[in-house]
Amino acid sequence: MADQEFYKYHGAGNDFILIDNRSGALSLDATTIAQWCHRHYGVGADGLMLLEAPRARSDHFYMQYFNSDGNESTMCGNGGRCIARFAVDLGIAAEGTLYFHAIDGPHSAVVSKTTVALSMIDAPAVVERNQGFYIDTGSPHHVENRTPGADFVATARPIRHAYGPEGVNVNFIQACEGELSIRTFERGVENETLACGTGATAAAMVAVAQGWVPSAPVTIYAQGGILTVDFKGRGPFTDVVLTGPAVQVFKGKLQL
């Protein structure tokens, strides 16, 4: 039975399995990905990413992202930051600015020793929906300014399903002195994650649009660390940048 080398990274506690698949030789099914991401029977991760050969001439690589349920998903902001750090660690690019595409289009990342600043796609205006606010920041997000209560997951789950079969990611935020705290329930993980990059981006946009914080950049305190979101406008939002830590935890081998 063959072994597959993998790396484990996290961005503010949002953790991922990363695999160098520039050769294109690896093909994984949803069952295998879900097993590898399982917290008790696998490595344990919120998602898995394949770093693949670039599909655009000016890029360094292509990012393919899967949720921990094994299904390919929409953009993951912290995943994008981690895979940029991974590319530097592999020697694909030096620290500084690099370029890649993901499912939602082109991205650039500025990688330093302590942080990765990732460009995100432009986002439209905030929409009121399901007694909260909705915006797509590469992944769809529902945002409410409310306390998480005694059981955040139980409260968030029905909201996740209120958006139809595809569902939505759910964020509860609280604003204080121009900064935000956040709790996020992610579809595909079907649980709370310690941080969510597209969720932090959505939260910052909603908070600025509603006047809960004065302006960007916005500092966001997630359960697993601190993220910063900068942008222009109050909807639509442009020049969006998500900044935070991206850390290699360990590497190992999994049986195929």
N, C-alpha and C positions, 0 to 999 in steps of 0.2 A: 504494500500500500504506500503510495507516494505521500510525501510531506510538502506542505505549503508554508513558506516563510511569511510571517505577518508582523506588523508593528501595532502597538497600542498607544494612542494619543488621547489627550483631553484638552478641551478649550473651556476653561471655567467650570470644570466638572462634567461637561457634556462630552462623553467618551466614545471613541470609535476604534474599530479595527481597520487598519490600512494595509493595502497590498499593492506592490509594484507589479502592474500587469501591462507594461509597455510592449511586451512580446505579443500580447493578445492570446496567449495560450490558455489562460484560465477562464473557465466558464462555470459559474456557480448557479445552482437552482435555489429557489426560495427556502426550501426545507433546510438545506445546508447552511445558508446565511443565518436563518433563525436559530439554528442549533449553536452555531459559533457565537452568536450574540447573547445567548441565554445566560442569565446571571448565575445559575447554579450548575448547569451541565455544559457550559462552554466558556469562552474567554470572559464574556460579560461586556456588553457595549450597547449604546443607544442606536448605533448604526454601523454599517460597513461601507468603506469606500475603495474603489479601484482607481489607481492612478494609471491612466492609459496613455498611449501615444497621442500626440496632439492632432487635432482635426482641422486646425487653422494654421496657416504658414507661420504667423508671428507668435504662436503660443509655445509654451514650454511643455504642456500636457493637457489631457482632458480628464475631468472629474466625473466619475459615475458613482451615485450615492444610493444606498439601500437602507431603509428603516430596519429596525431590529426584528420586525415580523417577516423579513426576507423580501419584501416587495420594493422595486425601484420607486424612488420618491422624488418630490420636488426639491428645490434648493435648500441646502443646510448651511447657514451662515458660519457657525462654529466649525462645521466640517470643512468648509472652504478655507477657513483660516488654518486648520490643522493640516490639510493636504498641501497647502502652500509651504508650511514649515517642513513637512515630509519631503517635498521636492528639493528643498535646500539641503536637508540632511542626506538625501540620496546623491547629492552632487549634480542634480539636473540644472540648478541655477545657484548663483551666489546670493548671499543676503543682499537685500535691496528690492527692486521692483521686478516682479515676474507676472506672466500672463497665462490665462487658461480659459477654457469654456466649460460650462456645466449645462445642465438641462434647461436652465433659464436664460442662457446666453453668455456673453463675454464678461470676464472679471479680471481685475488686476489686484495684486497684493504686494504690500511693502512689508518685507520680513526683516525684523531685527532680532537681537539676541533674546529679548524679553517679551516682545509683542508681535502680532501680525495685524496689519490694518488692511481690511478687505473692502474693495469697492463692491457695492451692491447695485442691483438694477433700480432704475427710477420706479417710483410707486405713485399710483393715482390718488385722488382725494379720498379721505376717510368717509365711510358710509355708515349711517346708523342702521343696525340690524340686530334682531333677536335680543333687544333690551341692552345692547352694548354697541361696540363699534367694530367695523370690519375693514380690513385692508390686506392686500396681497403684496408681500415684500419678497417675492420669489417662492414663498409658500403662503397659504391662506391663514389669516389670524383673526381671532375674535379677542377684543380687549375690553376689560371693564375696570373701572376705578372702584375697588371694593376690597374688603379684608377677605383673606382666603377661608376663614372659619376653621372649625375643628377638623373637617375632612375635606380638604381642597379637591382631591381626586373625585370623590363622590359628587361634589357640586359641579365640577367641570365636565364630567363625562356626558351628561345629557345635553349640555351646550354643544359639545363636540359633534353629537349626532343630530342636532337641530338643523344642521346645514346640509342635510341630504346624505346620500350614500358615500360620497367622498369625504365628508366631514370637514372639520376645521381644527386648528390648534387653538387652545384656550389660554388666555393670559389674564391674571388678576394683578393689578398694579396699585401701588400707593405712592403718592407724591409727597415730598417733604423738602422744603428749602431748595427747590429747583432740581432735586434728584429723585430717582424712582427706585422702589423695591419691586420685585417681580416674582411671580410663581407661574410656571408654564406646564400645561398638560399637552403632550404631543401625540397626535394621531400617528398610527404606525408603530409607536412605542406603546401606546395605550396606557400611559402612566405619566406621572410627573417626571421631568428631567431637571437636573441641577442647573442647567442654563439652556437657552435656545437663542441662537444668533438672529434668525429671522423674526423671532418673537420679541427680542429686545428692540430690534429695529422698528417693528410694528408698534410696540408700546411707546417708544420715544416719539414717533410720528403722531400717534393719537394724542399723547399728552401735550405736545406743542399745539396741535390743531385745536384742542379743546381749552387751551389756556391753563392746564394744570401745572405746567412748567413754562418758563418764559420763552425759551428759545433753545436751539441746538448750539453746541453739542450737549448731549444729555448723558449723565453718568447713571448707570443702572446696576443695582445690587441684586444679582441673582443668588440662588441658594449656594452655588458653587464658586462664585467669584464675581469680579467687577468687569463690566463691559462699558464701552463708550460708543455712542452713536452720533454721527454728525451728518448734516444734510442742509440743503437750501430749500426754502419754500415752506408753505403750510398746507399743501395739497393742490396740485401735484408736488412731489418731493423729488429733488434731483441731487446729484453729486453726493450720493449716500456712501458713507464709510463706517464700517463696523470694526472696532479695535478692541483687542484683549489678548490674553495669554494663549499660547498653543504649545503644549509640552509633550515630548515623547516620554512614555512611562516605562515600557519594556518591549522586547521583541521575543518571538518564539516560533514554533512550528506547529501546524495543525495537520491532522491526517485527512487526506482527501478520500 
